[in-house]
């Protein structure tokens, strides 16, 4: 049996395998623009996985400065969510921020006078032979 492959043109490959972040979320953004913080809504699954719906709506909400709270109950056809307004000026990326002010430098280390014996009890225990 012969194997037949067809190399895809770059335009066709980009259409078939869109990079993450290049997906068109304009429908999701437009739908979320009609909602205000505190309002709840439901979205029909229409054959799309829960994970994909939650990711797409979450990314669209982040573009608008919102967060979403997902309902614990759902139907076979509908997922429920609530729009929560993000605190002003605080859109999180999931990373911790560095401290606003730099830490104070540690005090200088004083040299110890003369050689010292190694401390007992430090390091890995040796097996008894």
Backbone atoms as SQL, in Angstrom:
CREATE TABLE atoms (id INTEGER PRIMARY KEY, chain TEXT, resi INTEGER, resn TEXT, atom TEXT, x REAL, y REAL, z REAL);
INSERT INTO atoms VALUES
  (1, 'A', 1, 'UNK', 'N', 0.847, -1.174, 0.000),
  (2, 'A', 1, 'UNK', 'CA', 0.000, 0.000, 0.000),
  (3, 'A', 1, 'UNK', 'C', 0.890, 1.234, 0.000),
  (4, 'A', 2, 'UNK', 'N', 0.614, 2.183, -0.874),
  (5, 'A', 2, 'UNK', 'CA', 1.404, 3.402, -0.998),
  (6, 'A', 2, 'UNK', 'C', 0.827, 4.495, -0.097),
  (7, 'A', 3, 'UNK', 'N', 1.711, 5.245, 0.495),
  (8, 'A', 3, 'UNK', 'CA', 1.306, 6.354, 1.350),
  (9, 'A', 3, 'UNK', 'C', 1.324, 7.619, 0.513),
  (10, 'A', 4, 'UNK', 'N', 0.252, 8.389, 0.597),
  (11, 'A', 4, 'UNK', 'CA', 0.154, 9.616, -0.181),
  (12, 'A', 4, 'UNK', 'C', 0.067, 10.814, 0.755),
  (13, 'A', 5, 'UNK', 'N', 1.024, 11.727, 0.644),
  (14, 'A', 5, 'UNK', 'CA', 1.046, 12.957, 1.436),
  (15, 'A', 5, 'UNK', 'C', 0.961, 14.155, 0.510),
  (16, 'A', 6, 'UNK', 'N', 0.362, 15.206, 1.027),
  (17, 'A', 6, 'UNK', 'CA', 0.308, 16.457, 0.273),
  (18, 'A', 6, 'UNK', 'C', 0.775, 17.562, 1.192),
  (19, 'A', 7, 'UNK', 'N', 1.834, 18.246, 0.811),
  (20, 'A', 7, 'UNK', 'CA', 2.370, 19.336, 1.612),
  (21, 'A', 7, 'UNK', 'C', 1.435, 20.536, 1.504),
  (22, 'A', 8, 'UNK', 'N', 1.136, 21.150, 2.657),
  (23, 'A', 8, 'UNK', 'CA', 0.232, 22.296, 2.674),
  (24, 'A', 8, 'UNK', 'C', 0.997, 23.579, 2.384),
  (25, 'A', 9, 'UNK', 'N', 0.334, 24.472, 1.676),
  (26, 'A', 9, 'UNK', 'CA', 0.910, 25.797, 1.447),
  (27, 'A', 9, 'UNK', 'C', 0.917, 26.553, 2.779),
  (28, 'A', 10, 'UNK', 'N', 1.828, 27.497, 2.971),
  (29, 'A', 10, 'UNK', 'CA', 1.895, 28.220, 4.253),
  (30, 'A', 10, 'UNK', 'C', 0.572, 28.877, 4.653),
  (31, 'A', 11, 'UNK', 'N', -0.163, 29.441, 3.694),
  (32, 'A', 11, 'UNK', 'CA', -1.442, 30.090, 4.009),
  (33, 'A', 11, 'UNK', 'C', -2.458, 29.054, 4.493),
  (34, 'A', 12, 'UNK', 'N', -2.479, 27.913, 3.821),
  (35, 'A', 12, 'UNK', 'CA', -3.416, 26.854, 4.188),
  (36, 'A', 12, 'UNK', 'C', -3.058, 26.262, 5.555),
  (37, 'A', 13, 'UNK', 'N', -1.770, 26.097, 5.810),
  (38, 'A', 13, 'UNK', 'CA', -1.322, 25.564, 7.101),
  (39, 'A', 13, 'UNK', 'C', -1.683, 26.525, 8.233),
  (40, 'A', 14, 'UNK', 'N', -1.549, 27.816, 8.001),
  (41, 'A', 14, 'UNK', 'CA', -1.886, 28.789, 9.041),
  (42, 'A', 14, 'UNK', 'C', -3.387, 28.805, 9.316),
  (43, 'A', 15, 'UNK', 'N', -4.188, 28.592, 8.294),
  (44, 'A', 15, 'UNK', 'CA', -5.636, 28.557, 8.469),
  (45, 'A', 15, 'UNK', 'C', -6.059, 27.294, 9.223),
  (46, 'A', 16, 'UNK', 'N', -5.427, 26.183, 8.906),
  (47, 'A', 16, 'UNK', 'CA', -5.783, 24.913, 9.520),
  (48, 'A', 16, 'UNK', 'C', -5.269, 24.810, 10.953),
  (49, 'A', 17, 'UNK', 'N', -4.072, 25.357, 11.199),
  (50, 'A', 17, 'UNK', 'CA', -3.455, 25.305, 12.530),
  (51, 'A', 17, 'UNK', 'C', -3.182, 26.719, 13.033),
  (52, 'A', 18, 'UNK', 'N', -4.220, 27.436, 13.468),
  (53, 'A', 18, 'UNK', 'CA', -3.976, 28.806, 13.950),
  (54, 'A', 18, 'UNK', 'C', -3.166, 28.774, 15.242),
  (55, 'A', 19, 'UNK', 'N', -2.287, 29.731, 15.368),
  (56, 'A', 19, 'UNK', 'CA', -1.499, 29.829, 16.593),
  (57, 'A', 19, 'UNK', 'C', -2.395, 30.267, 17.728),
  (58, 'A', 20, 'UNK', 'N', -1.960, 29.927, 18.923),
  (59, 'A', 20, 'UNK', 'CA', -2.724, 30.315, 20.104),
  (60, 'A', 20, 'UNK', 'C', -2.769, 31.841, 20.175),
  (61, 'A', 21, 'UNK', 'N', -3.927, 32.374, 20.434),
  (62, 'A', 21, 'UNK', 'CA', -4.067, 33.820, 20.517),
  (63, 'A', 21, 'UNK', 'C', -4.504, 34.442, 19.204),
  (64, 'A', 22, 'UNK', 'N', -4.460, 33.675, 18.122),
  (65, 'A', 22, 'UNK', 'CA', -4.884, 34.210, 16.833),
  (66, 'A', 22, 'UNK', 'C', -6.319, 33.840, 16.508),
  (67, 'A', 23, 'UNK', 'N', -6.970, 33.145, 17.410),
  (68, 'A', 23, 'UNK', 'CA', -8.340, 32.750, 17.154),
  (69, 'A', 23, 'UNK', 'C', -9.239, 33.980, 17.218),
  (70, 'A', 24, 'UNK', 'N', -10.206, 34.032, 16.331),
  (71, 'A', 24, 'UNK', 'CA', -11.114, 35.175, 16.270),
  (72, 'A', 24, 'UNK', 'C', -12.127, 35.075, 17.409),
  (73, 'A', 25, 'UNK', 'N', -12.016, 35.979, 18.373),
  (74, 'A', 25, 'UNK', 'CA', -12.917, 35.994, 19.525),
  (75, 'A', 25, 'UNK', 'C', -13.912, 37.148, 19.455),
  (76, 'A', 26, 'UNK', 'N', -14.069, 37.752, 18.279),
  (77, 'A', 26, 'UNK', 'CA', -14.921, 38.929, 18.160),
  (78, 'A', 26, 'UNK', 'C', -16.376, 38.632, 18.536),
  (79, 'A', 27, 'UNK', 'N', -16.865, 37.430, 18.223),
  (80, 'A', 27, 'UNK', 'CA', -18.245, 37.084, 18.590),
  (81, 'A', 27, 'UNK', 'C', -18.407, 37.035, 20.111),
  (82, 'A', 28, 'UNK', 'N', -17.416, 36.481, 20.789),
  (83, 'A', 28, 'UNK', 'CA', -17.474, 36.379, 22.246),
  (84, 'A', 28, 'UNK', 'C', -17.367, 37.766, 22.887),
  (85, 'A', 29, 'UNK', 'N', -16.479, 38.599, 22.354),
  (86, 'A', 29, 'UNK', 'CA', -16.313, 39.954, 22.895),
  (87, 'A', 29, 'UNK', 'C', -17.599, 40.753, 22.691),
  (88, 'A', 30, 'UNK', 'N', -18.198, 40.638, 21.510),
  (89, 'A', 30, 'UNK', 'CA', -19.442, 41.371, 21.227),
  (90, 'A', 30, 'UNK', 'C', -20.566, 40.916, 22.156),
  (91, 'A', 31, 'UNK', 'N', -20.641, 39.617, 22.418),
  (92, 'A', 31, 'UNK', 'CA', -21.688, 39.116, 23.311),
  (93, 'A', 31, 'UNK', 'C', -21.473, 39.610, 24.736),
  (94, 'A', 32, 'UNK', 'N', -20.215, 39.650, 25.184),
  (95, 'A', 32, 'UNK', 'CA', -19.932, 40.102, 26.551),
  (96, 'A', 32, 'UNK', 'C', -20.122, 41.606, 26.722),
  (97, 'A', 33, 'UNK', 'N', -19.997, 42.369, 25.639),
  (98, 'A', 33, 'UNK', 'CA', -20.193, 43.824, 25.734),
  (99, 'A', 33, 'UNK', 'C', -21.624, 44.182, 26.116),
  (100, 'A', 34, 'UNK', 'N', -22.550, 43.284, 25.837),
  (101, 'A', 34, 'UNK', 'CA', -23.951, 43.537, 26.170),
  (102, 'A', 34, 'UNK', 'C', -24.234, 43.324, 27.654),
  (103, 'A', 35, 'UNK', 'N', -23.279, 42.713, 28.365),
  (104, 'A', 35, 'UNK', 'CA', -23.454, 42.434, 29.789),
  (105, 'A', 35, 'UNK', 'C', -22.645, 43.407, 30.625),
  (106, 'A', 36, 'UNK', 'N', -23.118, 43.625, 31.843),
  (107, 'A', 36, 'UNK', 'CA', -22.431, 44.505, 32.789),
  (108, 'A', 36, 'UNK', 'C', -22.061, 43.701, 34.032),
  (109, 'A', 37, 'UNK', 'N', -21.074, 44.185, 34.801),
  (110, 'A', 37, 'UNK', 'CA', -20.697, 43.455, 36.017),
  (111, 'A', 37, 'UNK', 'C', -21.898, 43.203, 36.921),
  (112, 'A', 38, 'UNK', 'N', -21.984, 41.987, 37.428),
  (113, 'A', 38, 'UNK', 'CA', -23.084, 41.595, 38.294),
  (114, 'A', 38, 'UNK', 'C', -24.182, 40.836, 37.564),
  (115, 'A', 39, 'UNK', 'N', -24.239, 40.957, 36.242),
  (116, 'A', 39, 'UNK', 'CA', -25.272, 40.265, 35.484),
  (117, 'A', 39, 'UNK', 'C', -24.835, 38.829, 35.197),
  (118, 'A', 40, 'UNK', 'N', -25.818, 37.960, 35.076),
  (119, 'A', 40, 'UNK', 'CA', -25.562, 36.555, 34.789),
  (120, 'A', 40, 'UNK', 'C', -26.141, 36.211, 33.422),
  (121, 'A', 41, 'UNK', 'N', -25.572, 35.176, 32.797),
  (122, 'A', 41, 'UNK', 'CA', -26.031, 34.768, 31.475),
  (123, 'A', 41, 'UNK', 'C', -25.727, 33.291, 31.285),
  (124, 'A', 42, 'UNK', 'N', -26.229, 32.751, 30.203),
  (125, 'A', 42, 'UNK', 'CA', -25.960, 31.376, 29.833),
  (126, 'A', 42, 'UNK', 'C', -25.514, 31.332, 28.386),
  (127, 'A', 43, 'UNK', 'N', -24.650, 30.400, 28.070),
  (128, 'A', 43, 'UNK', 'CA', -24.181, 30.243, 26.692),
  (129, 'A', 43, 'UNK', 'C', -24.466, 28.807, 26.257),
  (130, 'A', 44, 'UNK', 'N', -24.992, 28.661, 25.054),
  (131, 'A', 44, 'UNK', 'CA', -25.296, 27.332, 24.526),
  (132, 'A', 44, 'UNK', 'C', -24.013, 26.663, 24.064),
  (133, 'A', 45, 'UNK', 'N', -23.909, 25.381, 24.347),
  (134, 'A', 45, 'UNK', 'CA', -22.683, 24.637, 24.044),
  (135, 'A', 45, 'UNK', 'C', -22.484, 24.444, 22.540),
  (136, 'A', 46, 'UNK', 'N', -23.516, 24.111, 21.826),
  (137, 'A', 46, 'UNK', 'CA', -23.483, 23.938, 20.372),
  (138, 'A', 46, 'UNK', 'C', -22.334, 23.047, 19.910),
  (139, 'A', 47, 'UNK', 'N', -22.103, 21.942, 20.599),
  (140, 'A', 47, 'UNK', 'CA', -21.079, 20.997, 20.169),
  (141, 'A', 47, 'UNK', 'C', -19.650, 21.382, 20.515),
  (142, 'A', 48, 'UNK', 'N', -19.467, 22.483, 21.237),
  (143, 'A', 48, 'UNK', 'CA', -18.126, 22.920, 21.651),
  (144, 'A', 48, 'UNK', 'C', -17.909, 22.451, 23.081),
  (145, 'A', 49, 'UNK', 'N', -16.699, 22.035, 23.403),
  (146, 'A', 49, 'UNK', 'CA', -16.429, 21.517, 24.744),
  (147, 'A', 49, 'UNK', 'C', -16.521, 22.625, 25.791),
  (148, 'A', 50, 'UNK', 'N', -16.818, 22.222, 27.021),
  (149, 'A', 50, 'UNK', 'CA', -16.896, 23.187, 28.128),
  (150, 'A', 50, 'UNK', 'C', -15.573, 23.932, 28.282),
  (151, 'A', 51, 'UNK', 'N', -14.491, 23.201, 28.164),
  (152, 'A', 51, 'UNK', 'CA', -13.159, 23.791, 28.330),
  (153, 'A', 51, 'UNK', 'C', -12.914, 24.893, 27.305),
  (154, 'A', 52, 'UNK', 'N', -13.279, 24.627, 26.038),
  (155, 'A', 52, 'UNK', 'CA', -13.073, 25.615, 24.974),
  (156, 'A', 52, 'UNK', 'C', -13.947, 26.851, 25.201),
  (157, 'A', 53, 'UNK', 'N', -15.194, 26.634, 25.591),
  (158, 'A', 53, 'UNK', 'CA', -16.100, 27.767, 25.831),
  (159, 'A', 53, 'UNK', 'C', -15.565, 28.633, 26.970),
  (160, 'A', 54, 'UNK', 'N', -15.179, 27.989, 28.059),
  (161, 'A', 54, 'UNK', 'CA', -14.691, 28.745, 29.218),
  (162, 'A', 54, 'UNK', 'C', -13.416, 29.507, 28.880),
  (163, 'A', 55, 'UNK', 'N', -12.522, 28.898, 28.127),
  (164, 'A', 55, 'UNK', 'CA', -11.282, 29.575, 27.753),
  (165, 'A', 55, 'UNK', 'C', -11.565, 30.771, 26.851),
  (166, 'A', 56, 'UNK', 'N', -12.368, 30.561, 25.825),
  (167, 'A', 56, 'UNK', 'CA', -12.654, 31.644, 24.878),
  (168, 'A', 56, 'UNK', 'C', -13.380, 32.798, 25.552),
  (169, 'A', 57, 'UNK', 'N', -14.399, 32.488, 26.347),
  (170, 'A', 57, 'UNK', 'CA', -15.124, 33.558, 27.039),
  (171, 'A', 57, 'UNK', 'C', -14.227, 34.244, 28.068),
  (172, 'A', 58, 'UNK', 'N', -13.373, 33.481, 28.729),
  (173, 'A', 58, 'UNK', 'CA', -12.464, 34.063, 29.717),
  (174, 'A', 58, 'UNK', 'C', -11.476, 35.029, 29.090),
  (175, 'A', 59, 'UNK', 'N', -10.922, 34.664, 27.933),
  (176, 'A', 59, 'UNK', 'CA', -9.983, 35.543, 27.235),
  (177, 'A', 59, 'UNK', 'C', -10.708, 36.797, 26.744),
  (178, 'A', 60, 'UNK', 'N', -11.916, 36.625, 26.214),
  (179, 'A', 60, 'UNK', 'CA', -12.698, 37.774, 25.744),
  (180, 'A', 60, 'UNK', 'C', -13.047, 38.699, 26.909),
  (181, 'A', 61, 'UNK', 'N', -13.401, 38.120, 28.052),
  (182, 'A', 61, 'UNK', 'CA', -13.734, 38.931, 29.224),
  (183, 'A', 61, 'UNK', 'C', -12.518, 39.711, 29.703),
  (184, 'A', 62, 'UNK', 'N', -11.367, 39.093, 29.649),
  (185, 'A', 62, 'UNK', 'CA', -10.144, 39.767, 30.076),
  (186, 'A', 62, 'UNK', 'C', -9.837, 40.958, 29.176),
  (187, 'A', 63, 'UNK', 'N', -10.131, 40.829, 27.875),
  (188, 'A', 63, 'UNK', 'CA', -9.926, 41.945, 26.953),
  (189, 'A', 63, 'UNK', 'C', -10.809, 43.129, 27.325),
  (190, 'A', 64, 'UNK', 'N', -11.984, 42.845, 27.907),
  (191, 'A', 64, 'UNK', 'CA', -12.911, 43.910, 28.299),
  (192, 'A', 64, 'UNK', 'C', -12.704, 44.361, 29.742),
  (193, 'A', 65, 'UNK', 'N', -11.780, 43.720, 30.451),
  (194, 'A', 65, 'UNK', 'CA', -11.528, 44.092, 31.839),
  (195, 'A', 65, 'UNK', 'C', -12.467, 43.421, 32.819),
  (196, 'A', 66, 'UNK', 'N', -13.083, 42.328, 32.414),
  (197, 'A', 66, 'UNK', 'CA', -13.986, 41.582, 33.279),
  (198, 'A', 66, 'UNK', 'C', -13.347, 40.267, 33.701),
  (199, 'A', 67, 'UNK', 'N', -13.954, 39.657, 34.711),
  (200, 'A', 67, 'UNK', 'CA', -13.662, 38.279, 35.090),
  (201, 'A', 67, 'UNK', 'C', -14.988, 37.544, 35.064),
  (202, 'A', 68, 'UNK', 'N', -14.939, 36.233, 34.946),
  (203, 'A', 68, 'UNK', 'CA', -16.167, 35.442, 34.906),
  (204, 'A', 68, 'UNK', 'C', -16.179, 34.454, 36.064),
  (205, 'A', 69, 'UNK', 'N', -17.365, 34.261, 36.620),
  (206, 'A', 69, 'UNK', 'CA', -17.582, 33.255, 37.655),
  (207, 'A', 69, 'UNK', 'C', -18.543, 32.243, 37.055),
  (208, 'A', 70, 'UNK', 'N', -18.112, 30.991, 37.006),
  (209, 'A', 70, 'UNK', 'CA', -18.901, 29.950, 36.361),
  (210, 'A', 70, 'UNK', 'C', -19.849, 29.302, 37.348),
  (211, 'A', 71, 'UNK', 'N', -21.076, 29.060, 36.902),
  (212, 'A', 71, 'UNK', 'CA', -22.076, 28.422, 37.740),
  (213, 'A', 71, 'UNK', 'C', -21.738, 26.958, 37.975),
  (214, 'A', 72, 'UNK', 'N', -22.099, 26.458, 39.126),
  (215, 'A', 72, 'UNK', 'CA', -21.816, 25.057, 39.441),
  (216, 'A', 72, 'UNK', 'C', -22.827, 24.125, 38.804),
  (217, 'A', 73, 'UNK', 'N', -24.004, 24.655, 38.506),
  (218, 'A', 73, 'UNK', 'CA', -25.024, 23.847, 37.851),
  (219, 'A', 73, 'UNK', 'C', -25.109, 24.245, 36.390),
  (220, 'A', 74, 'UNK', 'N', -25.319, 23.254, 35.535),
  (221, 'A', 74, 'UNK', 'CA', -25.472, 23.544, 34.118),
  (222, 'A', 74, 'UNK', 'C', -26.395, 22.499, 33.505),
  (223, 'A', 75, 'UNK', 'N', -26.981, 22.855, 32.393),
  (224, 'A', 75, 'UNK', 'CA', -27.821, 21.930, 31.648),
  (225, 'A', 75, 'UNK', 'C', -26.944, 21.173, 30.657),
  (226, 'A', 76, 'UNK', 'N', -27.571, 20.279, 29.917),
  (227, 'A', 76, 'UNK', 'CA', -26.847, 19.551, 28.878),
  (228, 'A', 76, 'UNK', 'C', -26.491, 20.476, 27.720),
  (229, 'A', 77, 'UNK', 'N', -27.250, 21.560, 27.542),
  (230, 'A', 77, 'UNK', 'CA', -27.027, 22.458, 26.404),
  (231, 'A', 77, 'UNK', 'C', -26.472, 23.829, 26.796),
  (232, 'A', 78, 'UNK', 'N', -26.519, 24.204, 28.094),
  (233, 'A', 78, 'UNK', 'CA', -26.187, 25.575, 28.485),
  (234, 'A', 78, 'UNK', 'C', -25.189, 25.586, 29.644),
  (235, 'A', 79, 'UNK', 'N', -24.217, 26.507, 29.557),
  (236, 'A', 79, 'UNK', 'CA', -23.298, 26.803, 30.665),
  (237, 'A', 79, 'UNK', 'C', -23.670, 28.175, 31.215),
  (238, 'A', 80, 'UNK', 'N', -23.717, 28.299, 32.528),
  (239, 'A', 80, 'UNK', 'CA', -24.100, 29.568, 33.146),
  (240, 'A', 80, 'UNK', 'C', -22.877, 30.258, 33.736),
  (241, 'A', 81, 'UNK', 'N', -22.862, 31.585, 33.650),
  (242, 'A', 81, 'UNK', 'CA', -21.755, 32.356, 34.207),
  (243, 'A', 81, 'UNK', 'C', -22.242, 33.717, 34.673),
  (244, 'A', 82, 'UNK', 'N', -21.418, 34.361, 35.478),
  (245, 'A', 82, 'UNK', 'CA', -21.706, 35.703, 35.977),
  (246, 'A', 82, 'UNK', 'C', -20.514, 36.586, 35.662),
  (247, 'A', 83, 'UNK', 'N', -20.784, 37.812, 35.229),
  (248, 'A', 83, 'UNK', 'CA', -19.726, 38.772, 34.904),
  (249, 'A', 83, 'UNK', 'C', -19.338, 39.504, 36.175),
  (250, 'A', 84, 'UNK', 'N', -18.051, 39.525, 36.448),
  (251, 'A', 84, 'UNK', 'CA', -17.529, 40.225, 37.621),
  (252, 'A', 84, 'UNK', 'C', -16.551, 41.271, 37.123),
  (253, 'A', 85, 'UNK', 'N', -16.719, 42.489, 37.568),
  (254, 'A', 85, 'UNK', 'CA', -15.807, 43.549, 37.168),
  (255, 'A', 85, 'UNK', 'C', -14.477, 43.400, 37.888),
  (256, 'A', 86, 'UNK', 'N', -13.404, 43.489, 37.150),
  (257, 'A', 86, 'UNK', 'CA', -12.075, 43.422, 37.763),
  (258, 'A', 86, 'UNK', 'C', -11.824, 44.737, 38.497),
  (259, 'A', 87, 'UNK', 'N', -11.100, 44.716, 39.607),
  (260, 'A', 87, 'UNK', 'CA', -10.795, 45.961, 40.303),
  (261, 'A', 87, 'UNK', 'C', -10.079, 46.923, 39.358),
  (262, 'A', 88, 'UNK', 'N', -10.385, 48.211, 39.408),
  (263, 'A', 88, 'UNK', 'CA', -9.785, 49.151, 38.468),
  (264, 'A', 88, 'UNK', 'C', -8.266, 49.169, 38.594),
  (265, 'A', 89, 'UNK', 'N', -7.609, 49.122, 37.437),
  (266, 'A', 89, 'UNK', 'CA', -6.157, 49.201, 37.413),
  (267, 'A', 89, 'UNK', 'C', -5.466, 47.946, 37.895),
  (268, 'A', 90, 'UNK', 'N', -6.206, 46.867, 38.035),
  (269, 'A', 90, 'UNK', 'CA', -5.573, 45.644, 38.543),
  (270, 'A', 90, 'UNK', 'C', -6.014, 44.444, 37.718),
  (271, 'A', 91, 'UNK', 'N', -5.535, 44.370, 36.505),
  (272, 'A', 91, 'UNK', 'CA', -5.786, 43.199, 35.685),
  (273, 'A', 91, 'UNK', 'C', -4.637, 42.239, 35.924),
  (274, 'A', 92, 'UNK', 'N', -4.959, 41.067, 36.412),
  (275, 'A', 92, 'UNK', 'CA', -3.907, 40.136, 36.780),
  (276, 'A', 92, 'UNK', 'C', -3.520, 39.254, 35.615),
  (277, 'A', 93, 'UNK', 'N', -2.272, 38.846, 35.618),
  (278, 'A', 93, 'UNK', 'CA', -1.776, 37.908, 34.617),
  (279, 'A', 93, 'UNK', 'C', -1.497, 36.563, 35.244),
  (280, 'A', 94, 'UNK', 'N', -1.772, 36.438, 36.533),
  (281, 'A', 94, 'UNK', 'CA', -1.507, 35.193, 37.213),
  (282, 'A', 94, 'UNK', 'C', -0.130, 35.141, 37.842),
  (283, 'A', 95, 'UNK', 'N', 0.665, 36.155, 37.619),
  (284, 'A', 95, 'UNK', 'CA', 2.008, 36.198, 38.186),
  (285, 'A', 95, 'UNK', 'C', 2.027, 37.108, 39.402),
  (286, 'A', 96, 'UNK', 'N', 2.904, 36.784, 40.309),
  (287, 'A', 96, 'UNK', 'CA', 3.058, 37.646, 41.478),
  (288, 'A', 96, 'UNK', 'C', 3.910, 38.842, 41.113),
  (289, 'A', 97, 'UNK', 'N', 3.574, 39.967, 41.689),
  (290, 'A', 97, 'UNK', 'CA', 4.343, 41.187, 41.424),
  (291, 'A', 97, 'UNK', 'C', 5.525, 41.266, 42.364),
  (292, 'A', 98, 'UNK', 'N', 6.552, 41.939, 41.891),
  (293, 'A', 98, 'UNK', 'CA', 7.691, 42.199, 42.765),
  (294, 'A', 98, 'UNK', 'C', 7.324, 43.292, 43.741),
  (295, 'A', 99, 'UNK', 'N', 8.081, 43.379, 44.787),
  (296, 'A', 99, 'UNK', 'CA', 7.816, 44.424, 45.775),
  (297, 'A', 99, 'UNK', 'C', 8.071, 45.791, 45.154),
  (298, 'A', 100, 'UNK', 'N', 7.286, 46.764, 45.574),
  (299, 'A', 100, 'UNK', 'CA', 7.400, 48.101, 45.008),
  (300, 'A', 100, 'UNK', 'C', 8.721, 48.757, 45.393),
  (301, 'A', 101, 'UNK', 'N', 9.155, 48.524, 46.594),
  (302, 'A', 101, 'UNK', 'CA', 10.409, 49.134, 47.043),
  (303, 'A', 101, 'UNK', 'C', 11.478, 48.052, 47.152),
  (304, 'A', 102, 'UNK', 'N', 12.709, 48.394, 46.787),
  (305, 'A', 102, 'UNK', 'CA', 13.761, 47.382, 46.875),
  (306, 'A', 102, 'UNK', 'C', 14.079, 47.051, 48.329),
  (307, 'A', 103, 'UNK', 'N', 14.519, 45.828, 48.546),
  (308, 'A', 103, 'UNK', 'CA', 14.872, 45.422, 49.895),
  (309, 'A', 103, 'UNK', 'C', 16.127, 46.142, 50.357),
  (310, 'A', 104, 'UNK', 'N', 16.242, 46.280, 51.660),
  (311, 'A', 104, 'UNK', 'CA', 17.440, 46.898, 52.214),
  (312, 'A', 104, 'UNK', 'C', 18.595, 45.918, 52.078),
  (313, 'A', 105, 'UNK', 'N', 19.782, 46.422, 51.774),
  (314, 'A', 105, 'UNK', 'CA', 20.914, 45.502, 51.644),
  (315, 'A', 105, 'UNK', 'C', 21.246, 44.862, 52.986),
  (316, 'A', 106, 'UNK', 'N', 21.733, 43.650, 52.936),
  (317, 'A', 106, 'UNK', 'CA', 22.102, 42.926, 54.148),
  (318, 'A', 106, 'UNK', 'C', 23.313, 43.593, 54.787),
  (319, 'A', 107, 'UNK', 'N', 23.420, 43.525, 56.117),
  (320, 'A', 107, 'UNK', 'CA', 24.593, 44.139, 56.762),
  (321, 'A', 107, 'UNK', 'C', 25.857, 43.411, 56.318),
  (322, 'A', 108, 'UNK', 'N', 26.989, 44.112, 56.283),
  (323, 'A', 108, 'UNK', 'CA', 28.233, 43.487, 55.839),
  (324, 'A', 108, 'UNK', 'C', 28.630, 42.340, 56.770),
  (325, 'A', 109, 'UNK', 'N', 29.206, 41.313, 56.204),
  (326, 'A', 109, 'UNK', 'CA', 29.627, 40.143, 56.970),
  (327, 'A', 109, 'UNK', 'C', 31.026, 40.397, 57.513),
  (328, 'A', 110, 'UNK', 'N', 31.182, 40.150, 58.808),
  (329, 'A', 110, 'UNK', 'CA', 32.497, 40.333, 59.422),
  (330, 'A', 110, 'UNK', 'C', 33.302, 39.057, 59.245),
  (331, 'A', 111, 'UNK', 'N', 34.573, 39.175, 58.892),
  (332, 'A', 111, 'UNK', 'CA', 35.390, 37.976, 58.759),
  (333, 'A', 111, 'UNK', 'C', 35.615, 37.333, 60.121),
  (334, 'A', 112, 'UNK', 'N', 35.625, 36.001, 60.153),
  (335, 'A', 112, 'UNK', 'CA', 35.841, 35.302, 61.421),
  (336, 'A', 112, 'UNK', 'C', 37.340, 35.208, 61.697),
  (337, 'A', 113, 'UNK', 'N', 37.722, 35.323, 62.936),
  (338, 'A', 113, 'UNK', 'CA', 39.155, 35.262, 63.243),
  (339, 'A', 113, 'UNK', 'C', 39.657, 33.818, 63.222),
  (340, 'A', 114, 'UNK', 'N', 40.554, 33.498, 62.319),
  (341, 'A', 114, 'UNK', 'CA', 41.213, 32.195, 62.270),
  (342, 'A', 114, 'UNK', 'C', 40.320, 31.089, 61.729),
  (343, 'A', 115, 'UNK', 'N', 40.935, 29.930, 61.463),
  (344, 'A', 115, 'UNK', 'CA', 40.159, 28.800, 60.935),
  (345, 'A', 115, 'UNK', 'C', 39.284, 28.192, 62.022),
  (346, 'A', 116, 'UNK', 'N', 38.161, 27.667, 61.587),
  (347, 'A', 116, 'UNK', 'CA', 37.244, 27.029, 62.523),
  (348, 'A', 116, 'UNK', 'C', 37.052, 25.576, 62.131),
  (349, 'A', 117, 'UNK', 'N', 36.723, 24.744, 63.083),
  (350, 'A', 117, 'UNK', 'CA', 36.485, 23.321, 62.820),
  (351, 'A', 117, 'UNK', 'C', 35.121, 23.158, 62.173),
  (352, 'A', 118, 'UNK', 'N', 34.970, 22.150, 61.309),
  (353, 'A', 118, 'UNK', 'CA', 33.654, 21.942, 60.689),
  (354, 'A', 118, 'UNK', 'C', 32.621, 21.584, 61.738),
  (355, 'A', 119, 'UNK', 'N', 31.419, 22.021, 61.508),
  (356, 'A', 119, 'UNK', 'CA', 30.337, 21.770, 62.452),
  (357, 'A', 119, 'UNK', 'C', 29.854, 20.341, 62.323),
  (358, 'A', 120, 'UNK', 'N', 29.579, 19.737, 63.436),
  (359, 'A', 120, 'UNK', 'CA', 29.059, 18.374, 63.437),
  (360, 'A', 120, 'UNK', 'C', 27.561, 18.411, 63.146),
  (361, 'A', 121, 'UNK', 'N', 27.071, 17.359, 62.512),
  (362, 'A', 121, 'UNK', 'CA', 25.636, 17.260, 62.277),
  (363, 'A', 121, 'UNK', 'C', 25.179, 17.927, 60.999),
  (364, 'A', 122, 'UNK', 'N', 26.074, 18.456, 60.211),
  (365, 'A', 122, 'UNK', 'CA', 25.689, 19.093, 58.947),
  (366, 'A', 122, 'UNK', 'C', 25.887, 18.121, 57.798),
  (367, 'A', 123, 'UNK', 'N', 25.094, 18.217, 56.814),
  (368, 'A', 123, 'UNK', 'CA', 25.270, 17.413, 55.626),
  (369, 'A', 123, 'UNK', 'C', 24.534, 16.088, 55.700),
  (370, 'A', 124, 'UNK', 'N', 24.863, 15.233, 54.784),
  (371, 'A', 124, 'UNK', 'CA', 24.191, 13.955, 54.639),
  (372, 'A', 124, 'UNK', 'C', 24.804, 12.919, 55.587),
  (373, 'A', 125, 'UNK', 'N', 23.964, 12.135, 56.183),
  (374, 'A', 125, 'UNK', 'CA', 24.460, 11.098, 57.086),
  (375, 'A', 125, 'UNK', 'C', 25.136, 9.994, 56.305),
  (376, 'A', 126, 'UNK', 'N', 26.162, 9.468, 56.849),
  (377, 'A', 126, 'UNK', 'CA', 26.872, 8.381, 56.197),
  (378, 'A', 126, 'UNK', 'C', 26.305, 7.049, 56.678),
  (379, 'A', 127, 'UNK', 'N', 26.289, 6.091, 55.740),
  (380, 'A', 127, 'UNK', 'CA', 25.805, 4.763, 56.105),
  (381, 'A', 127, 'UNK', 'C', 26.813, 4.064, 56.992),
  (382, 'A', 128, 'UNK', 'N', 26.299, 3.383, 57.954),
  (383, 'A', 128, 'UNK', 'CA', 27.176, 2.613, 58.832),
  (384, 'A', 128, 'UNK', 'C', 27.634, 1.378, 58.076),
  (385, 'A', 129, 'UNK', 'N', 28.935, 1.093, 58.154),
  (386, 'A', 129, 'UNK', 'CA', 29.478, -0.047, 57.409),
  (387, 'A', 129, 'UNK', 'C', 29.508, -1.308, 58.215);
